[in-house]
Amino acid sequence: MFGGAACLVATIPGQASADPPGNNGTVKIDGVEFDDHPNNEPHVGCIFQVDWYGFDKGDLFSHVTFEVHPPTGNEVILTDKVFIGEDDNSGGGSEAGLDASATYDLSTVLQGFAPHPQQGWHVKLTVNNDGSQGADVKHKVFWVSGCKTPPTTTTTTSTTVKPTTTSSTGGPTTSGASFSTTTSPAVSPTGELPATGGGGSQALLIAAGIALLVGGGALLARAKLGQTGSRSA
């Protein structure tokens, strides 16, 4: 767990012992409202803090890993790196020994996992701390609840379709939806359709035959009139 291990060091009588080097710090989970007191909270919301107390001073970092823990799952969901070498006060978890605080929001990364009906999501924190002598790993398991599902957004797209056009000379065409048109034949002023094709030729032949018959009848009538006049004379 996160409690700092006690270390025995040689001391000179009458002289205070210095902060022993090694894995002598502690890590706490802090829910809202955030504070600098080393109390540990096993139930927090999706937004919470991790506090580091009593670590050695120097160019030291804590390597942070969050995992979902059974029954929620068994998978890494977030990693981070936090500087913890700011202070060398050997408070052993006291307010005066606060070395670092980091705020985390697990709302998004927990959406793919089903929460426990009462407890929420079970999460495991693992920190690997620079500057430790021996084991440099600390663990903490806690419950997270109250995570809200991020809002989803929908987008709508529209497409404009152009009609198909074809050049009369066989030129390029524009692709798209095709349209068809119907052309009606021309109508004569009398309201009759003009004769076309073979039907028109037959009408002309009939008209010519009628003209020949009429002309022949006229010539025959004149001939008869001439014969009658000659007899009467």
BAMARSE-766424 format. One record per residue: residue in three letters; x, y, z of N, C-alpha, C, O in turn. Coordinates in steps of 0.2 Angstrom, whole numbers, plus 2048, in hexadecimal, padded with zeros to 3 digits. Layout:
<kelums>
ALAXYZXYZXYZXYZ;...
</kelums>
This chain:
<kelums>
MET8047FA80080080080080480680080A8067FF;PHE80180C80180581280080981580680C819806;GLY80881280C80B81481281381481181580F80E;GLY81681981481E81981382181481881F81381D;ALA82681081582980B81982E80F81E83281381C;ALA82E80C82483380F82983A80D82783B807825;CYS83F81182784681082684A81282C84981782F;LEU84F80D82E85380E83385A81183185D80E82C;VAL85C81783386281A83186681B83786481C83D;ALA86D81B83687281D83C87182583D871829838;THR87182684387082D84587682F84A87882B84E;ILE87883584A87C83884F87883B85587483F854;PRO87A83985B87683B86187684386187B846860;GLY87084586286F84D86286E85085C86D85685B;GLN86E84C85686D84F85086784B84D86684584D;ALA86384F84A85C84D84785E84984086384A83D;SER85A84483F85B83F839859843833854846833;ALA85D84282E85B84582785584182485483B826;ASP85284381E84D83F81B85183981885583A813;PRO84F83381985282D81785082D80F84B82E80D;PRO85582B80B85482A804850824803850820807;GLY84D8237FD84A81D7FB84381E7FA8408237F9;ASN83F8187FA8388187F983481A7FF830816802;ASN83582080283282280882C82780882A82A80D;GLY82A82880282482C80181D82980181D822802;THR81882C80081182980080D82D7FB80E8337FA;VAL8088297F880482C7F37FC82C7F67FB8267F9;LYS7F88317F57F28317F77ED8337F27EF8367ED;ILE7E78307F27E18327EE7DD8377F17DB8367F7;ASP7DC83D7EE7D88437F07D28447EC7D38467E6;GLY7CC8447EF7C68467EB7C584D7EC7C88507F0;VAL7C084F7E87BD8567E97BA8577F07B68527F1;GLU7BB85C7F37BF8627F27C68607F47C885C7F8;PHE7CB8627EF7D28617F07D58657F67D386A7F7;ASP7DA8617F97DD8647FE7E48627FF7E685D7FB;ASP7E88648037EF8628047F085D80A7F685C80C;HIS7EB85B80D7EB8568127EC84F8107E984D80B;PRO7F084B8137F28448117ED83F8127EE839814;ASN7E68418127E183C8137E083880C7E083B807;ASN7DE83280D7DD82E8077D682C8067D382A80B;GLU7D382D8007CC82C7FF7CB8267FA7CD8277F4;PRO7C88217FC7C781B7F87C181C7F37C18187EE;HIS7BD8217F47B88227EF7B88297ED7B782E7F1;VAL7B982A7E67B98317E37B58317DD7B382C7DA;GLY7B48377DB7B18387D47B68377CE7BC8367CF;CYS7B38397C87B88387C37BE83D7C27C383B7BF;ILE7BD8437C67C28477C67C58477CE7C18487D2;PHE7CB8467CE7CF8457D57D68477D47D88487CF;GLN7D98477DA7E08497DA7E48437DD7E283F7E1;VAL7EB8427DB7F083E7DE7F58427E17F88477DE;ASP7F68417E77FB8457EB8018417ED80183B7EF;TRP8078447EC80D8417EE8108447F481184B7F4;TYR8128417F981584380081B84080181C83A801;GLY82084480482684180782B83E80382F83A805;PHE82B8407FC83183D7F88378417F88378477FA;ASP83C83F7F68438427F68438487F183F8487EC;LYS84784D7F28488527ED84D8517E885284D7E9;GLY84C8537E28508527DC84C8527D68468537D6;ASP8508507D184D84F7CA8498487CA84B8447C6;LEU8448487CD8408417CE8398427CC8368477CD;PHE83783C7C983083C7C682D8367C88308317CA;SER8268367C98228307CA81E82E7C381B8337C0;HIS81F8287C281C8267BB8158227BD81581D7C1;VAL8108257BB8098247BD80581F7B88068207B2;THR80281A7BB7FE8157B67F78147BA7F78127C0;PHE7F28167B67EB8147B87E880E7B47E980E7AE;GLU7E58097B87E38037B57DB8027B87DA8047BD;VAL7D77FF7B37D17FD7B67D27F67BA7D67F27B7;HIS7CF7F57C07D17F07C47CA7EB7C57C57EE7C5;PRO7CB7E57C57C57E07C67C17E37CC7C47E57D1;PRO7BA7E37CB7B67E07C57B67E47BF7B27E27BA;THR7B87EA7BF7B77EF7B97BB7EC7B37B87EC7AE;GLY7C17EA7B47C57E77AF7CC7E67B17CE7E67B7;ASN7D17E67AC7D87E57AD7DC7E87A87DE7E47A3;GLU7DC7EF7A77DF7F27A17E17F97A37DE7FC7A7;VAL7E77FB7A07EA8017A17E580679E7E4806798;ILE7E380C7A17DF81179E7E381879E7E081C79A;LEU7E88197A27EB8207A27F281F7A57F381B7A9;THR7F78237A27FE8237A580082B7A57FD82F7A1;ASP80482C7AA8068337AB80D8337AE81082E7B0;LYS8108397AE81783A7B18178407B58158467B2;VAL8188407BC8188467C081E8477C48218427C6;PHE82084D7C482684F7C782584F7CF8208537D1;ILE82984C7D382884B7DA82E84E7DE82E84D7E4;GLY8338507DB8398527DF83A8597E183F85C7E2;GLU83485C7E38338647E48368657EC83986A7ED;ASP8348607F08358627F783985C7FA8388567F8;ASP83C85D80084085780383E85780A84285580F;ASN83885980C83685981383385281582F84F811;SER83684F81A83484881B82E84882082E845825;GLY82984B81D82384B82181F84482181B843826;GLY82184081D81E83981D81783981C81383581F;GLY81583D81780E83E81680A844819804844818;SER80E84881C80B84E81F80A85381A80C853815;GLU80685881C80485E81780B86181580C863810;ALA81086281A81686581981A86181481E864810;GLY81985B81381D85780E81A85680781C851804;LEU81585A8058128597FF81785B7F98198617F9;ASP8188567F581D8577F081A8597E981C85C7E5;ALA8148567E88108577E18098557E28078517E6;SER8058587DD7FE8567DD7FC8567D57FE85B7D2;ALA7F88517D37F68517CC7EF84F7CC7EC84B7D0;THR7EB8537C87E48527C77E284E7C17E584F7BC;TYR7DE8497C27DC8447BC7D48447BB7D18457C0;ASP7D28437B57CB8437B37CB83C7AF7CD83C7A9;LEU7C78377B27C78317AE7C08307AB7BE82A7A9;SER7BC8357AA7B68357A77B68327A07B282D79F;THR7BB83379C7BB8317957BD8297957BA825791;VAL7C38287987C68227987C281C79B7C481679A;LEU7BD81E79F7BA8187A37B381779F7AF8127A1;GLN7B181A79A7AB8197967AA8127937A5810792;GLY7B080F7917B080978E7AF8037937AF7FD791;PHE7AE80579A7AE7FF79F7A78007A37A58067A4;ALA7A47FA7A479E7FB7A879F7FC7B07A37F87B2;PRO79C8017B379D8027BA7997FD7BE7947FA7BC;HIS79C7FC7C47987F87C97927FC7CB7928027CC;PRO78C7F97CC7867FD7CE7868017D47838077D4;GLN78A7FF7D978A8037DF7918077DF79180D7E1;GLN7968047DE79D8077DF7A080B7D97A38107DB;GLY79E8097D37A180D7CE7A68097CA7A68037CA;TRP7AC80C7C87B18097C57B78087CA7B980C7CE;HIS7BA8027C97BF8007CE7C68027CA7C77FF7C5;VAL7CA8067CD7D08087CA7D68077CE7D68087D4;LYS7DC8057CB7E28047CF7E78097CC7E880A7C6;LEU7EA80C7D17F08117D07F780E7D17F780B7D7;THR7FB80E7CD80280C7CE8078127CD8078157C7;VAL80C8137D18118187D08188157D18198127D6;ASN81C8177CC8238157CD82781B7CE8278207CA;ASN82A81C7D382D8227D58358227D583881D7D7;ASP8388277D183F8287D08428297D783F82C7DC;GLY8498277D884D8287DE84C8237E484F8247E9;SER84781E7E38468197E884C8147E884F8127E3;GLN84D8127EE85280D7EF84E8067F184A8067F6;GLY84F8017EC84B7FB7ED8447FC7E98447FF7E4;ALA83F7FA7EC8387FA7E88368017E88368057EC;ASP8358037E183380A7E082B80A7DE8298107DC;VAL8278057DF8208057DD81C8057E381D8027E8;LYS8168097E281180A7E780A8097E380A80B7DD;HIS8058067E67FF8047E37F98077E87FA8087EE;LYS7F48097E47EE80B7E87E88097E47E880A7DE;VAL7E38067E77DD8047E37D78087E77D68087ED;PHE7D280B7E27CD80F7E57C780E7E07C880B7DA;TRP7C18117E27BB8117DE7BA8187DB7BB81D7DE;VAL7B88187D57B681F7D17AF81E7CF7AC8197CC;SER7AB8247D07A48247CF7A282B7CC7A682F7CD;GLY79C82B7C97998317C779C8347C179B83A7BF;CYS79F8307BD7A18327B679B8337B179782F7B0;LYS79B8397AE79683A7A97998387A279E8397A0;THR79483679E79683479779783A79379283F793;PRO79D83B79079E84178C79884278679683D784;PRO796848785790849780793846779799847777;THR78E84377579084176E78D84676978884A76A;THR79184776478F84C75F78D848758791843757;THR78884B75478784874E78784D74978685374A;THR78A84B74378A84F73D78684D737785847736;THR78385273477F85172E782853728784859728;THR78384F72278685271C78085171777C84D717;SER78185671277C85670C780856706786858705;THR77D8527017808516FA77C8546F57768536F5;THR77F8586F077B85B6EB77D8576E47828566E3;VAL7778556E17788516DB7778556D57718586D5;LYS77B8556D077A8596CA7778546C577984E6C5;PRO7738576C07708536BB7758516B677A8556B5;THR77484C6B27788496AD77784D6A777284E6A5;THR77D8506A477C85469E78185169878684F69A;THR77F85069278284D68D78385268777E855685;SER78985368578A85867F78885567978884F678;SER78485967478285666E787854669786851665;THR78D85766B79385566679785066979D84E667;GLY79584C66E79884767179E8496767A2845677;GLY79D84F6797A285267E7A184F68479E84A685;PRO7A58516897A584F69079E84F69379A854692;THR79D84B69879684B69C79784C6A379D84B6A5;THR79284E6A779384F6AE78F8496B17898486B0;SER7928456B678F8406B978A8426BE78B8486C1;GLY78583E6C07808406C577A83D6C477A8386C0;ALA77483F6C776E83C6C676C83D6BF76D8436BC;SER7698386BB7678396B475F83B6B475B83A6B8;PHE75E8406AF7578426AE7558406A77598416A2;SER74F83F6A674C83D69F74784269D7438446A1;THR74784469774284869473E84568E74184168B;THR73884768D73384568773284A68372F84F685;THR73384967C73284F67772B84D67372B847670;SER726851673720850670721852668724857667;PRO71E84F66371E85165C71A85765B71685965F;ALA71D85B65671986265571286165271185C64F;VAL70E86565470786565270686A64D70887064E;SER70286964870086D6436FB8726456F887164A;PRO6FA8786426F587D6446EE87A6446EA87D648;THR6ED8756406E68736406E586D6466E086B646;GLY6EA86C6496EA86764F6EB86064C6EB85B650;GLU6ED85F6466EF8586436F68576436FA85C642;LEU6F88516446FF85064470184F63D6FE84C639;PRO70785263C70A85163570B84A63370D846637;ALA70A84862C70B84162A713841629716845626;THR71583B62B71C83962A71D83262871982E628;GLY72383162572582A62372182861D71F82C619;GLY71F82161D71C81E617715821617712821611;GLY71182361C70A82561C70A82B61770582C614;GLY70F83061870F83661471083560C70C838608;SER71483060A71482E60370E82B60070C82D5FB;GLN70A8276047048246016FF82A6006FB8295FB;ALA6FF82F6056FA8346046FB8385FD6F783A5FA;LEU7028395FC70383D5F67018395EF6FF83C5EB;LEU7028325F070182E5EA6F982E5E96F782F5E3;ILE6F582E5EE6EE82E5EE6EC8355EB6E78355E6;ALA6EF83A5ED6ED8415EA6EE8415E36EA8445DF;ALA6F483F5E16F683F5DA6F183B5D66EF83D5D0;GLY6EF8355D86EA8315D46E38355D46E08345CE;ILE6E18385D96DB83C5D96DB8415D36D78425D0;ALA6E18455D36E284A5CE6E28485C76DF84B5C3;LEU6E58425C66E583F5BF6DE83D5BD6DC83E5B8;LEU6DA83A5C26D38385C06CF83F5BF6CB83F5BA;VAL6D08445C36CC84A5C16CE84D5BB6CA84F5B7;GLY6D584D5B96D78505B36D484C5AD6D284F5A8;GLY6D48455AE6D28415A86CA8425A76C88425A1;GLY6C78435AC6C08445AB6BE84A5A86B984B5A4;ALA6C28505A96C18565A66C285659F6BF85859B;LEU6C885259D6C98515966C484D5926C284F58C;LEU6C18485956BC8445926B68485916B384858C;ALA6B484D5966AE8515956AF85658F6AA85758C;ARG6B585958F6B685D5896B585A5826B385D57E;ALA6B88545826B785057C6B084F57A6AF850574;LYS6AC84D57F6A584C57D6A285257B69D852576;LEU6A385857E6A085E57C6A286057569E863571;GLY6A885F5736AA86056C6A785C5676A585E562;GLN6A58565686A285156469B85456369885455E;THR69885656869185856869085F56468B85F560;GLY69586356469586956069586855969286C555;SER69986355769B86255069485F54D693860547;ARG69185B55168B85854E68585D54D68185D548;SER68586255167F86655168186B54B67C86E548;ALA68786C54968887154468686D53D687870538;
</kelums>
